[in-house]
């Protein structure tokens, strides 16, 4: 009976992967790096499973009389570093034409990004599964949302007050300050107590006290263990990750600014962090998430366009895009409006 039930479940999930349509909201597809881009990897796997694949840029989203529309660009994804896609057609269609939309536009997370989530929320009302859920993207600022899990994080402060930030620096002796809406290591500074540049850096990064920023205690493990990227799918971690090691005198563990990558297997502390945040991710509809961990502490929760799956697959022979779509199939089979 168990074997029979297992076969029926497999067939149900298999049927949910056939004749489906998916789209990804991304930056211009010609600007993506086919060697490392996560969106392309997910699109290629969907295509291999028989899905029709489309993409949109943010400017291709419309809301007309309450109906969400999109300029859907149908493409064939090619596993080729020189030509990674081929355009097939472009049509303005209701977003309800799709089964799944992946929202993977890179930050900055600004008011334009927020506007796009409102359109995607209307698509959800029309029956499309948006990954990650539009409200989750709005609610879960990638820096600030770590504060929902203080037990997992280093000492931190969210503030636009320069005196408060200076007091935090005096407490911690050495801190990292960063904007709340950027990515890829942009505008990240290390401040040490007594640094003569402290005042001007805080003035610049807070726009003279008018913009909230995040300050965190400096974690020296960044130099030896790197900034570790861990992927969670439907609240469950992939058992392997990548550690991004800063290059030379740079303090930033971001591949976009020259950090090198090495693989690692999740240890007990990292699995515990994932167990702490996993239920909340599922509850909020954050299906595909990348968290950053330095030493024993989580520093960011990435919900807009988490990356790193190609590097993890390279180191360990995993097939994260396949795992992703298998879990999508399970959700579609048993929760059609996941």
DODO-660181 format. One record per residue (C-alpha): residue number from 1; residue in one letter; y, z, x. Coordinates in pm, 1 decimal, decimal comma. Each point is the difference from the previous one (the first is absolute). Example, Ala and Ser with C-alpha at 12.3 -4.5 7.8 and 13.67 -1.06 7.14 Angstrom:
DODO-660181
num = 1	residuo = A	north = -450,0	up = 780,0	east = 1230,0
num = 2	residuo = S	north = 344,0	up = -66,0	east = 137,0
***
This chain:
DODO-660181
num = 1	residuo = X	north = 0,0	up = 0,0	east = 0,0
num = 2	residuo = X	north = 240,4	up = 83,1	east = 285,9
num = 3	residuo = X	north = -66,1	up = -339,5	east = 159,2
num = 4	residuo = X	north = 58,1	up = -173,8	east = -333,4
num = 5	residuo = X	north = 326,5	up = 186,9	east = -57,0
num = 6	residuo = X	north = 108,5	up = -81,4	east = 354,1
num = 7	residuo = X	north = -64,4	up = -370,0	east = -55,4
num = 8	residuo = X	north = 192,5	up = 4,2	east = -327,1
num = 9	residuo = X	north = 293,0	up = 170,9	east = 170,6
num = 10	residuo = X	north = -5,8	up = -256,7	east = 279,6
num = 11	residuo = X	north = -2,4	up = -287,9	east = -249,2
num = 12	residuo = X	north = 286,5	up = 153,2	east = -194,9
num = 13	residuo = X	north = 208,6	up = 39,5	east = 314,6
num = 14	residuo = X	north = -96,1	up = -351,1	east = 118,7
num = 15	residuo = X	north = 116,1	up = -151,4	east = -328,4
num = 16	residuo = X	north = 330,4	up = 185,1	east = 38,9
num = 17	residuo = X	north = 61,1	up = -183,4	east = 327,0
num = 18	residuo = X	north = -52,5	up = -350,4	east = -137,8
num = 19	residuo = X	north = 271,4	up = -222,7	east = -146,9
num = 20	residuo = X	north = 270,2	up = 253,7	east = 75,5
num = 21	residuo = X	north = 356,6	up = -58,1	east = 109,0
num = 22	residuo = X	north = 193,5	up = 211,0	east = 249,6
num = 23	residuo = X	north = 343,2	up = -20,7	east = 155,6
num = 24	residuo = X	north = 170,8	up = 180,7	east = 283,2
num = 25	residuo = X	north = 371,4	up = 76,3	east = 14,0
num = 26	residuo = X	north = 81,7	up = -41,6	east = 369,1
num = 27	residuo = X	north = 260,4	up = -116,2	east = 245,8
num = 28	residuo = X	north = 4,3	up = -380,5	east = 53,9
num = 29	residuo = X	north = -359,8	up = -95,5	east = 73,9
num = 30	residuo = X	north = 101,8	up = -222,0	east = 289,7
num = 31	residuo = X	north = 149,6	up = 304,8	east = 174,9
num = 32	residuo = X	north = -324,6	up = 200,6	east = -0,1
num = 33	residuo = X	north = -209,9	up = 53,1	east = 312,4
num = 34	residuo = X	north = -346,6	up = -139,2	east = -82,4
num = 35	residuo = X	north = -161,3	up = 193,1	east = 285,3
num = 36	residuo = X	north = 83,7	up = 342,2	east = -140,8
num = 37	residuo = X	north = 140,6	up = -31,7	east = -350,3
num = 38	residuo = X	north = -175,3	up = 215,5	east = -259,0
num = 39	residuo = X	north = 124,7	up = -197,0	east = -302,0
num = 40	residuo = X	north = -152,7	up = -321,1	east = 131,7
num = 41	residuo = X	north = -330,0	up = 179,7	east = 66,7
num = 42	residuo = X	north = -12,1	up = 127,0	east = -359,0
num = 43	residuo = X	north = 95,1	up = -341,5	east = -139,6
num = 44	residuo = X	north = -266,4	up = -174,9	east = 208,1
num = 45	residuo = X	north = -272,5	up = 237,0	east = -119,0
num = 46	residuo = X	north = 105,8	up = -40,8	east = -364,3
num = 47	residuo = X	north = -17,0	up = -375,6	east = 44,7
num = 48	residuo = X	north = -347,6	up = 26,9	east = 153,6
num = 49	residuo = X	north = -108,8	up = 195,0	east = -307,3
num = 50	residuo = X	north = 113,5	up = -280,3	east = -229,8
num = 51	residuo = X	north = 341,3	up = 128,0	east = -106,9
num = 52	residuo = X	north = 296,2	up = -230,3	east = -47,5
num = 53	residuo = X	north = 263,7	up = 114,2	east = 247,8
num = 54	residuo = X	north = 376,8	up = -11,4	east = -49,1
num = 55	residuo = X	north = 296,6	up = 150,4	east = 176,6
num = 56	residuo = X	north = 356,1	up = 85,5	east = -95,2
num = 57	residuo = X	north = 309,5	up = 102,6	east = 183,2
num = 58	residuo = X	north = 224,6	up = 261,3	east = -154,3
num = 59	residuo = X	north = 239,6	up = -268,5	east = -120,4
num = 60	residuo = X	north = -284,6	up = -161,3	east = -195,2
num = 61	residuo = X	north = -15,8	up = 288,7	east = -247,8
num = 62	residuo = X	north = 179,9	up = -28,7	east = -335,1
num = 63	residuo = X	north = 38,6	up = 203,7	east = -317,3
num = 64	residuo = X	north = 95,2	up = -213,8	east = -300,6
num = 65	residuo = X	north = 43,8	up = 163,8	east = -338,6
num = 66	residuo = X	north = -226,5	up = 278,8	east = 120,8
num = 67	residuo = X	north = -276,8	up = -234,1	east = 118,0
num = 68	residuo = X	north = -86,7	up = 11,4	east = 372,9
num = 69	residuo = X	north = -22,5	up = -345,3	east = 158,3
num = 70	residuo = X	north = -74,0	up = -122,6	east = 347,5
num = 71	residuo = X	north = 36,3	up = -317,9	east = 201,0
num = 72	residuo = X	north = -368,4	up = -0,3	east = 93,6
num = 73	residuo = X	north = -74,4	up = -191,2	east = 318,7
num = 74	residuo = X	north = -369,6	up = -86,6	east = 3,5
num = 75	residuo = X	north = -134,7	up = -18,2	east = 355,0
num = 76	residuo = X	north = -315,9	up = -50,9	east = 196,5
num = 77	residuo = X	north = -28,6	up = 256,8	east = 279,2
num = 78	residuo = X	north = -136,4	up = -138,2	east = 326,0
num = 79	residuo = X	north = -162,1	up = 208,5	east = 271,5
num = 80	residuo = X	north = 207,4	up = -179,3	east = 262,9
num = 81	residuo = X	north = 259,9	up = 146,2	east = 235,1
num = 82	residuo = X	north = 202,7	up = -324,5	east = 1,7
num = 83	residuo = X	north = -10,3	up = -86,3	east = -370,4
num = 84	residuo = X	north = -87,7	up = 300,0	east = -214,8
num = 85	residuo = X	north = 75,9	up = -136,3	east = -346,3
num = 86	residuo = X	north = 23,7	up = -321,6	east = -195,7
num = 87	residuo = X	north = 225,0	up = -30,2	east = -305,0
num = 88	residuo = X	north = -166,6	up = -133,7	east = -313,4
num = 89	residuo = X	north = 248,0	up = 40,4	east = -287,0
num = 90	residuo = X	north = 297,3	up = 201,2	east = -124,2
num = 91	residuo = X	north = 49,0	up = 94,6	east = -365,4
num = 92	residuo = X	north = 223,5	up = 239,1	east = -190,1
num = 93	residuo = X	north = -244,4	up = 200,3	east = -211,1
num = 94	residuo = X	north = -26,3	up = 335,8	east = -176,2
num = 95	residuo = X	north = -133,3	up = 261,5	east = 239,2
num = 96	residuo = X	north = -260,9	up = 72,5	east = -267,3
num = 97	residuo = X	north = -162,0	up = -320,0	east = 132,3
num = 98	residuo = X	north = -130,4	up = 221,8	east = 281,5
num = 99	residuo = X	north = -265,5	up = 270,7	east = 14,0
num = 100	residuo = X	north = 124,6	up = 181,2	east = 312,0
num = 101	residuo = X	north = 330,8	up = 7,5	east = 187,7
num = 102	residuo = X	north = 22,7	up = 154,6	east = 345,1
num = 103	residuo = X	north = 352,3	up = 124,2	east = 72,3
num = 104	residuo = X	north = 28,7	up = -30,6	east = 378,6
num = 105	residuo = X	north = 362,0	up = -88,9	east = 71,2
num = 106	residuo = X	north = 112,2	up = 167,7	east = 322,1
num = 107	residuo = X	north = 284,2	up = 255,1	east = -9,1
num = 108	residuo = X	north = 290,4	up = 65,5	east = 13,5
num = 109	residuo = X	north = -57,4	up = 182,8	east = -325,7
num = 110	residuo = X	north = 335,4	up = -60,3	east = -162,9
num = 111	residuo = X	north = 132,1	up = -53,8	east = -352,6
num = 112	residuo = X	north = -135,9	up = -356,9	east = 1,2
num = 113	residuo = X	north = -346,5	up = 136,4	east = 69,7
num = 114	residuo = X	north = 43,3	up = 247,3	east = -286,3
num = 115	residuo = X	north = 102,5	up = -283,0	east = -233,6
num = 116	residuo = X	north = -316,6	up = -190,8	east = 83,9
num = 117	residuo = X	north = -211,3	up = 302,3	east = -96,7
num = 118	residuo = X	north = 157,8	up = 1,8	east = -346,0
num = 119	residuo = X	north = -111,3	up = -360,3	east = -51,0
num = 120	residuo = X	north = -347,8	up = 86,5	east = 126,9
num = 121	residuo = X	north = -12,5	up = 295,0	east = -236,8
num = 122	residuo = X	north = 50,3	up = -243,1	east = -286,9
num = 123	residuo = X	north = -290,5	up = -201,5	east = 142,1
num = 124	residuo = X	north = -211,7	up = 314,5	east = -14,9
num = 125	residuo = X	north = 90,8	up = 37,0	east = -367,2
num = 126	residuo = X	north = -121,9	up = -357,6	east = -46,1
num = 127	residuo = X	north = -343,2	up = 95,8	east = 137,4
num = 128	residuo = X	north = 31,4	up = -91,6	east = 369,1
num = 129	residuo = X	north = -128,2	up = 247,5	east = 257,9
num = 130	residuo = X	north = 278,4	up = 46,9	east = 255,2
num = 131	residuo = X	north = -109,5	up = 144,7	east = 336,2
num = 132	residuo = X	north = 165,1	up = 233,8	east = 74,8
num = 133	residuo = X	north = 121,8	up = 110,3	east = -342,0
num = 134	residuo = X	north = 369,9	up = -78,8	east = -39,3
num = 135	residuo = X	north = 94,6	up = 358,7	east = -82,4
num = 136	residuo = X	north = -194,1	up = 124,9	east = 305,0
num = 137	residuo = X	north = 197,3	up = -228,0	east = 229,1
num = 138	residuo = X	north = 325,0	up = 131,1	east = -148,6
num = 139	residuo = X	north = -102,2	up = 366,4	east = 3,2
num = 140	residuo = X	north = -177,9	up = 22,7	east = 334,4
num = 141	residuo = X	north = 264,2	up = -50,3	east = 265,6
num = 142	residuo = X	north = -199,9	up = -57,4	east = 316,0
num = 143	residuo = X	north = 178,7	up = 270,2	east = 196,1
num = 144	residuo = X	north = 94,6	up = 252,1	east = -267,7
num = 145	residuo = X	north = -328,3	up = 7,7	east = -190,9
num = 146	residuo = X	north = -169,5	up = 173,8	east = 291,2
num = 147	residuo = X	north = 194,4	up = 306,2	east = -116,4
num = 148	residuo = X	north = -236,1	up = 21,4	east = -299,3
num = 149	residuo = X	north = -266,7	up = 103,6	east = 254,8
num = 150	residuo = X	north = 171,8	up = 247,0	east = 235,9
num = 151	residuo = X	north = -336,7	up = 140,2	east = 107,1
num = 152	residuo = X	north = -73,7	up = -336,7	east = 164,1
num = 153	residuo = X	north = 335,1	up = -59,3	east = 168,4
num = 154	residuo = X	north = 210,4	up = 118,0	east = 293,4
num = 155	residuo = X	north = 318,0	up = 201,6	east = -63,8
num = 156	residuo = X	north = 244,8	up = -236,6	east = -165,0
num = 157	residuo = X	north = 339,8	up = -24,2	east = -163,2
num = 158	residuo = X	north = 142,8	up = -254,0	east = -243,6
num = 159	residuo = X	north = 378,1	up = 17,6	east = 10,4
num = 160	residuo = X	north = 327,5	up = -186,0	east = 34,2
num = 161	residuo = X	north = 175,6	up = 309,0	east = 135,2
num = 162	residuo = X	north = 73,6	up = -30,0	east = 370,8
num = 163	residuo = X	north = 38,8	up = 379,6	east = 42,0
num = 164	residuo = X	north = -339,7	up = 54,7	east = -167,9
num = 165	residuo = X	north = -160,9	up = -261,1	east = 223,0
num = 166	residuo = X	north = 152,7	up = 159,8	east = 310,2
num = 167	residuo = X	north = -132,9	up = 338,5	east = -112,1
num = 168	residuo = X	north = -347,6	up = -152,0	east = -43,0
num = 169	residuo = X	north = 24,5	up = -142,3	east = 351,1
num = 170	residuo = X	north = 94,1	up = 344,1	east = 132,6
num = 171	residuo = X	north = -309,5	up = 145,7	east = -169,1
num = 172	residuo = X	north = -244,2	up = -266,6	east = 119,5
num = 173	residuo = X	north = 158,9	up = -82,9	east = 340,5
num = 174	residuo = X	north = -114,0	up = -363,9	east = -28,2
num = 175	residuo = X	north = -10,0	up = -213,3	east = -314,4
num = 176	residuo = X	north = -46,1	up = -354,8	east = -127,2
num = 177	residuo = X	north = 260,0	up = -135,0	east = -244,1
num = 178	residuo = X	north = -51,3	up = -314,7	east = -206,8
num = 179	residuo = X	north = 136,7	up = -179,6	east = -306,1
num = 180	residuo = X	north = -194,3	up = 28,0	east = -324,1
num = 181	residuo = X	north = -8,8	up = -368,8	east = -94,6
num = 182	residuo = X	north = -94,7	up = -199,0	east = 311,1
num = 183	residuo = X	north = -323,2	up = -88,2	east = 182,6
num = 184	residuo = X	north = -141,4	up = -114,8	east = 332,0
num = 185	residuo = X	north = 173,8	up = 261,2	east = 214,3
num = 186	residuo = X	north = 351,7	up = -104,3	east = -102,1
num = 187	residuo = X	north = 277,0	up = 253,9	east = 73,0
num = 188	residuo = X	north = -232,2	up = 280,4	east = 111,4
num = 189	residuo = X	north = 151,6	up = 243,1	east = 250,8
num = 190	residuo = X	north = -122,5	up = 300,9	east = 196,5
num = 191	residuo = X	north = 252,1	up = 281,6	east = 40,3
num = 192	residuo = X	north = -35,7	up = 287,7	east = 243,2
num = 193	residuo = X	north = 211,2	up = 313,1	east = -24,4
num = 194	residuo = X	north = 301,5	up = -41,9	east = 225,5
num = 195	residuo = X	north = -6,8	up = -380,6	east = -5,0
num = 196	residuo = X	north = 367,2	up = -109,3	east = 17,8
num = 197	residuo = X	north = -78,1	up = -296,1	east = -229,0
num = 198	residuo = X	north = -117,4	up = 222,3	east = -286,7
num = 199	residuo = X	north = 320,0	up = -5,2	east = -203,5
num = 200	residuo = X	north = 57,5	up = -374,0	east = 18,4
num = 201	residuo = X	north = -365,1	up = -79,7	east = -80,0
num = 202	residuo = X	north = 5,2	up = 225,9	east = -305,3
num = 203	residuo = X	north = 332,2	up = -149,5	east = -110,5
num = 204	residuo = X	north = -139,2	up = -351,6	east = 28,8
num = 205	residuo = X	north = -339,5	up = 58,0	east = -160,2
num = 206	residuo = X	north = 147,6	up = 198,5	east = -292,6
num = 207	residuo = X	north = 300,3	up = -233,1	east = -31,6
num = 208	residuo = X	north = 223,9	up = 300,4	east = 68,5
num = 209	residuo = X	north = -183,4	up = 231,5	east = -233,5
num = 210	residuo = X	north = -31,3	up = -236,9	east = -297,1
num = 211	residuo = X	north = -367,7	up = -106,7	east = 32,8
num = 212	residuo = X	north = -314,0	up = 214,4	east = -13,4
num = 213	residuo = X	north = -230,0	up = -20,2	east = 302,1
num = 214	residuo = X	north = -325,2	up = 162,6	east = 105,9
num = 215	residuo = X	north = -25,6	up = 230,4	east = 300,9
num = 216	residuo = X	north = -338,9	up = 115,7	east = 128,6
num = 217	residuo = X	north = -107,0	up = 223,7	east = 285,9
num = 218	residuo = X	north = -86,9	up = -215,9	east = 299,9
num = 219	residuo = X	north = -376,7	up = -25,9	east = 52,8
num = 220	residuo = X	north = -81,8	up = -53,8	east = 371,0
num = 221	residuo = X	north = -346,6	up = -134,4	east = -90,1
num = 222	residuo = X	north = 170,1	up = -333,9	east = -70,7
num = 223	residuo = X	north = -10,9	up = -78,1	east = 373,0
num = 224	residuo = X	north = -372,1	up = 65,6	east = 49,8
num = 225	residuo = X	north = -161,7	up = -46,8	east = -340,1
num = 226	residuo = X	north = 250,4	up = -241,6	east = -152,0
num = 227	residuo = X	north = 112,6	up = -44,7	east = -357,9
num = 228	residuo = X	north = -324,3	up = -28,4	east = -197,2
num = 229	residuo = X	north = -24,1	up = -230,4	east = -301,0
num = 230	residuo = X	north = -256,0	up = 94,4	east = -262,6
num = 231	residuo = X	north = -74,2	up = -220,8	east = -302,1
num = 232	residuo = X	north = -90,8	up = 144,1	east = -339,4
num = 233	residuo = X	north = -137,9	up = -213,5	east = -283,4
num = 234	residuo = X	north = 3,1	up = 165,0	east = -341,5
num = 235	residuo = X	north = 55,2	up = 334,5	east = 170,4
num = 236	residuo = X	north = -296,4	up = -32,5	east = 239,0
num = 237	residuo = X	north = 55,2	up = -49,5	east = 373,9
num = 238	residuo = X	north = -147,8	up = -277,9	east = 208,5
num = 239	residuo = X	north = -201,2	up = 197,5	east = 262,5
num = 240	residuo = X	north = 173,3	up = -172,5	east = 291,3
num = 241	residuo = X	north = 365,7	up = -51,8	east = 86,8
num = 242	residuo = X	north = 227,5	up = -124,2	east = 276,3
num = 243	residuo = X	north = 213,9	up = 206,8	east = 233,8
num = 244	residuo = X	north = 320,8	up = -173,1	east = 103,4
num = 245	residuo = X	north = 98,3	up = 112,4	east = 347,9
num = 246	residuo = X	north = 369,7	up = -31,8	east = 98,0
num = 247	residuo = X	north = 70,6	up = -233,4	east = 289,9
num = 248	residuo = X	north = 177,2	up = 114,6	east = 315,8
num = 249	residuo = X	north = 291,7	up = 230,8	east = -71,6
num = 250	residuo = X	north = 15,8	up = -92,6	east = -368,4
num = 251	residuo = X	north = -77,7	up = 286,2	east = -238,4
num = 252	residuo = X	north = -90,0	up = -214,2	east = -301,4
num = 253	residuo = X	north = -361,4	up = -55,3	east = -98,8
num = 254	residuo = X	north = 60,2	up = -328,5	east = -180,8
num = 255	residuo = X	north = -181,5	up = -322,7	east = 83,2
num = 256	residuo = X	north = 314,2	up = -189,2	east = -105,8
num = 257	residuo = X	north = 189,9	up = 144,9	east = 298,7
num = 258	residuo = X	north = -269,2	up = -40,1	east = 263,5
num = 259	residuo = X	north = -240,7	up = 292,1	east = -46,9
num = 260	residuo = X	north = -363,9	up = -67,8	east = 91,6
num = 261	residuo = X	north = -290,0	up = 73,7	east = -233,7
num = 262	residuo = X	north = -333,3	up = 169,1	east = 50,1
num = 263	residuo = X	north = -258,9	up = 95,2	east = -257,2
num = 264	residuo = X	north = -113,7	up = 347,7	east = -96,0
num = 265	residuo = X	north = -241,5	up = 164,8	east = -241,2
num = 266	residuo = X	north = 153,3	up = 244,9	east = -244,6
num = 267	residuo = X	north = -61,1	up = 360,8	east = 98,0
num = 268	residuo = X	north = -21,0	up = 309,2	east = -218,1
num = 269	residuo = X	north = 375,5	up = 66,1	east = -10,2
num = 270	residuo = X	north = 83,0	up = -357,4	east = -103,5
num = 271	residuo = X	north = -270,0	up = 0,2	east = -267,8
num = 272	residuo = X	north = 144,4	up = 328,3	east = -129,3
num = 273	residuo = X	north = 347,7	up = -154,0	east = -24,0
num = 274	residuo = X	north = -147,0	up = -289,1	east = -198,5
num = 275	residuo = X	north = -175,8	up = 245,3	east = -232,9
num = 276	residuo = X	north = 332,6	up = 172,8	east = -63,4
num = 277	residuo = X	north = 189,0	up = -315,4	east = -96,8
num = 278	residuo = X	north = -278,3	up = -214,3	east = -151,7
num = 279	residuo = X	north = 5,3	up = 144,3	east = -354,7
num = 280	residuo = X	north = 378,5	up = -41,8	east = -25,1
num = 281	residuo = X	north = -21,0	up = -359,6	east = 123,0
num = 282	residuo = X	north = -256,6	up = -81,0	east = -268,9
num = 283	residuo = X	north = 200,1	up = 178,2	east = -268,6
num = 284	residuo = X	north = 315,0	up = -195,2	east = 83,4
num = 285	residuo = X	north = -174,1	up = -336,3	east = 31,6
num = 286	residuo = X	north = 52,9	up = -34,4	east = 376,2
num = 287	residuo = X	north = -321,1	up = -196,5	east = 53,3
num = 288	residuo = X	north = 64,4	up = -135,2	east = 351,3
num = 289	residuo = X	north = 178,0	up = 237,6	east = 235,8
num = 290	residuo = X	north = 46,2	up = 43,6	east = 373,0
num = 291	residuo = X	north = 87,0	up = 342,5	east = 136,7
num = 292	residuo = X	north = 133,1	up = 76,0	east = 347,6
num = 293	residuo = X	north = -133,2	up = 300,3	east = 190,1
num = 294	residuo = X	north = 118,6	up = 135,3	east = 335,4
num = 295	residuo = X	north = -214,2	up = 273,2	east = 149,4
num = 296	residuo = X	north = -100,3	up = 219,2	east = -294,1
num = 297	residuo = X	north = 282,8	up = -98,1	east = -232,5
num = 298	residuo = X	north = 76,8	up = -272,3	east = -253,1
num = 299	residuo = X	north = 344,6	up = -150,8	east = 50,2
num = 300	residuo = X	north = 17,4	up = -284,4	east = -256,5
num = 301	residuo = X	north = -174,8	up = -133,0	east = -312,1
num = 302	residuo = X	north = 35,8	up = -379,1	east = -13,7
num = 303	residuo = X	north = -26,4	up = -150,7	east = -348,6
num = 304	residuo = X	north = 206,2	up = -319,8	east = 23,0
num = 305	residuo = X	north = -185,4	up = -218,1	east = 252,6
num = 306	residuo = X	north = -247,2	up = 204,9	east = 205,8
num = 307	residuo = X	north = -150,4	up = -191,7	east = 291,2
num = 308	residuo = X	north = -266,6	up = 42,4	east = 266,8
num = 309	residuo = X	north = -317,4	up = -125,0	east = -166,6
num = 310	residuo = X	north = -48,1	up = -299,2	east = 229,2
num = 311	residuo = X	north = 26,9	up = 225,5	east = 306,4
num = 312	residuo = X	north = -249,9	up = 250,0	east = -142,7
num = 313	residuo = X	north = -240,5	up = -282,1	east = -88,5
num = 314	residuo = X	north = 39,9	up = -134,5	east = 354,1
num = 315	residuo = X	north = -92,1	up = 330,2	east = 164,1
num = 316	residuo = X	north = -285,5	up = 103,1	east = -227,6
num = 317	residuo = X	north = -132,2	up = -308,7	east = -178,3
num = 318	residuo = X	north = 96,5	up = 149,2	east = -334,8
num = 319	residuo = X	north = 87,1	up = -227,0	east = -289,5
num = 320	residuo = X	north = 288,8	up = 177,8	east = -164,6
num = 321	residuo = X	north = 112,7	up = -297,0	east = -215,2
num = 322	residuo = X	north = -353,0	up = -16,9	east = -141,2
num = 323	residuo = X	north = 2,6	up = 374,5	east = -70,2
num = 324	residuo = X	north = 340,2	up = -36,6	east = -165,4
num = 325	residuo = X	north = -113,7	up = -270,9	east = -241,5
num = 326	residuo = X	north = -331,1	up = 175,0	east = -71,9
num = 327	residuo = X	north = 197,5	up = 302,7	east = -116,8
num = 328	residuo = X	north = 232,3	up = -226,0	east = -199,2
num = 329	residuo = X	north = -306,8	up = -149,9	east = -170,2
num = 330	residuo = X	north = -131,1	up = 345,0	east = -87,0
num = 331	residuo = X	north = 330,3	up = 98,8	east = -154,4
num = 332	residuo = X	north = 30,2	up = -324,7	east = -194,8
num = 333	residuo = X	north = -358,2	up = 32,1	east = -127,2
num = 334	residuo = X	north = 39,0	up = 352,6	east = -130,5
num = 335	residuo = X	north = 377,7	up = 43,6	east = -41,4
num = 336	residuo = X	north = 141,5	up = -344,0	east = -87,2
num = 337	residuo = X	north = 358,9	up = 127,5	east = 7,6
num = 338	residuo = X	north = -41,8	up = 198,9	east = 324,5
***
